[in-house]
Amino acid sequence: MKKKSIKVGLDQFGLTNRKFLILFLLHELSHEKNYPKSLHDKFRFQFPDMMHSYEYLCKVAKLMADEKLLLLKPSDRRNYFCITDKGIELLTWHQVNFSERLYEINKVLNRFILDLTGSGPLIPIERPLPIQYRAYFSKLVSVKVLVTYVILNEATLRRGIYMSEIYDLLQIKFGWESSNSYLYDISSDMEKSGLLIGLWEGEKRTRKFLTITEKGIDHFRQITDTTTERLLKVQTYLDQILTLLASK
């Protein structure tokens, strides 16, 4: 079977290619004035997967000048761009409204990547991902797939698991939390799909012990590969955006 291509793009971050280019120009010109050719060369070097023609960069920059975000000034028979106060205000707005959110999400993302690949920084957990950022995190990754990975991973490492242990693990290891009801819904779906076998303990049926099946082991191998690929692609875009949101 042909492997399905995993698509990740700027649109998942609420950006178009044009908006990303605008953010790049604001960021670069907030440091120093520069010439269009130099800006285009730098963009090509930093973001080789987001190619824009020199003519397109000039067109966008001139539109930004029309909107008073940039100034176009002549020098030595060449025009150069510099940022205006309005341009700085727009860049600052993006930094204020996006930097913290993306930074916090990136920390959670890096913890999952470390668990999946065994490489990357070990980022201490000071607090779980703030609740106001969780919906945005869910737009970038499939939370259900991540939870499924964690459940199957733990089930392969041990004789079996309780879902209450997964709830604690998500907080302690990844800095992310979910409702117990959502976790139990996922584990119930996994039982129905034949990935897990559940056994109630005690007459009151308050705790269910879950063990992984052969089908679950096969699915775990698949989900590990696809999840790793997706998270690495998301991380690439996230790092690029955070670079452009960085202060001087």
C-alpha positions, 0 to 999 in steps of 0.5 A: 500500500502506498504511504499516504502523504502527511500535509502540514501547512501555514494555514493551520497556523492562521497564516497564508504564504503572503502573511508569512512573507509580510511577517518576515519583512517586518521582522527583518526591517525592524533590525535594519533597513535593507535592499529588496535583493538582499531581503529576497536572498535572505528569505530564500536561504532561511525558508527554502521550502517557501520560495517566492520570486524576487518580483513577488517580494517587491510587489508585497513590499510596495503594497506594505509601503502603500499601507504605511508599514514600510518606507521606500527610499532611494540610495546610490541608485537603489531603493531600500526599505525601512520599517515605519512606526505603523509597521513596528506596531503591527509586528508588536501586535503579532508578537503579543498575540502569538508568541506566548501561545506558540511558545507554550505549544512548542514546549508540549510538542517538543516533549512528545517528539522527544518521547517518539524519537528519543532526541531533542531537548528535555523541557521541564514542566512548570505548568500544563498547557494553558486551557485557552491554548488547547483548542489551537494545539488541537488544530495543529495535531490530532489529540486523539492520535497522540493519546492513542499513541501514549496509551499503546506505548505504555501498554507495550512497556508494561503488563497493562495499564489503567486509564487513570495512569494515562491521565496523570502521565499526560500531565507529568510527562508532557504538560498536557491534560484532558478530561477523564471522560475524553480519555475513557471515550478514546480507550473505549473506541480502542477496545471496540477496534480490537487494539486493547482488551479491558477487564473490570476489577472488582464487583463495583466495576470502578477500574478497568485493566487494559492490555494491548492486543497483537492488532494493537502492537501493529497499530502502535508501530504505524501510529508511531511513524505517522505521528512522528512525521506529522509532529516534525513537520508541525515543529518545522513551521512552528520554529520558523514562525517563532523566529519571525516573532522573536524580539530584537 
